[in-house]
Amino acid sequence: MKRAQGPIRGGTEGNDAMLLIPCPHCGPRDQTEFSYCGDATVARPAAPEDADDATWIEYLYMRDNNKGLHEELWQHVHGCRQLVRVRRDVRNHEIKAEGPS
């Protein structure tokens, strides 16, 4: 039987670029267990049925791309399936705080 040559690709061991997201329900978990759900500070239009196209365009597409801390929502899809609110520094990907959404 032949053996695989070299390291197996696709693992997360030793990968400093991978985020370690602290799930408040399951503990620290690898980023691959989560799905990014977007900016946690964006508010949906108060009356969606009355919102015009400009309001929906603003809500769906227009985002600030600031350096520094950013509030994000992540869903733990390969774990407890809960939404987790994460405060992450987008300059170095350091996670400063977390909590349930």
N, C-alpha and C positions, 0 to 999 in steps of 0.2 A: 504494500500500500504506500502511495506517495504522501509525503507530508507537505504542507503549505510552506512556501518560501517567504521569509521575511515576516514582519509584523502584520497583524490583521488590522485593516483600516476601518474607521467608523466608530471605534470605541471612544470613550470619554476619559480614560485613564491618562493622567498627565497632561490634559488639555487645559491650559490656563485661560483660554478664551471662553470656555463654557461658564455660564452663570450657575451659581449654587443658590437656589431660591429657597428661603426659609418658609415652609408651609406651616401655618399655626396649628394645623390639625395632624400633620404627618412628620414634622421636623424638616431639616434641610434636605432638599432634593435637587437632582440635576435638572437643568433647563429643558432637556429633552422630554421630561414628564409633563411639561406645561405647554399651553397654547396662549400666545399673546393676544389679548383682547382689546388693547388700545389705551388711549389716554384716559386716566381716571377722573380728570377734572372737567371733561366736556359734558355739558348738560343738554339733554334732549329737549327739543322745543316743548314748551308747556302745553300747548294745544296742537298736537301734530296734524289734526284734521283741518285746522285753519292756517297752517304754515304755508307760505308761498314758496316758489322755487328758490328764490334768493336765500331764504332762511334755511332750507334744506341743504343747499350748496355750502353755506357757511358751516352748518353742523357736520356734514359728511366729509368735506374735503379741506377746509381751510384750517391749518394748524400752525402754531408757532413752532419753530425748531430751535429753541433756546439751548445754550450750553448750561450744564449744571444739573440740579436735581429735577427729576421728572416723576410725576405720579402715574403709575401704570396699573392696569388690571391684567392678571394672569389667571387662567383656569387650570387647575391641577387635573388634567384629563386622564392621566395614567395613575391616578391615586384616588383621593377623596372626592374629586370632581367639583370642589368648591372654588369660588372666585377668591383670589388673594390680591390685596392692594399692596403694591410694592413702591417704595420711594428709591429710585435708582439714579446715580450720577451718570449721565450719558457720556461724560468725558472719559471716564475710566471703568464704567460698568459696575462700580462698587454699590452694593445694596446697603442703604442707610437704615431703612425701617421696613417693617412688613406688618400686615394685620388682615383680619378677615374683611371682606368687602361689605 
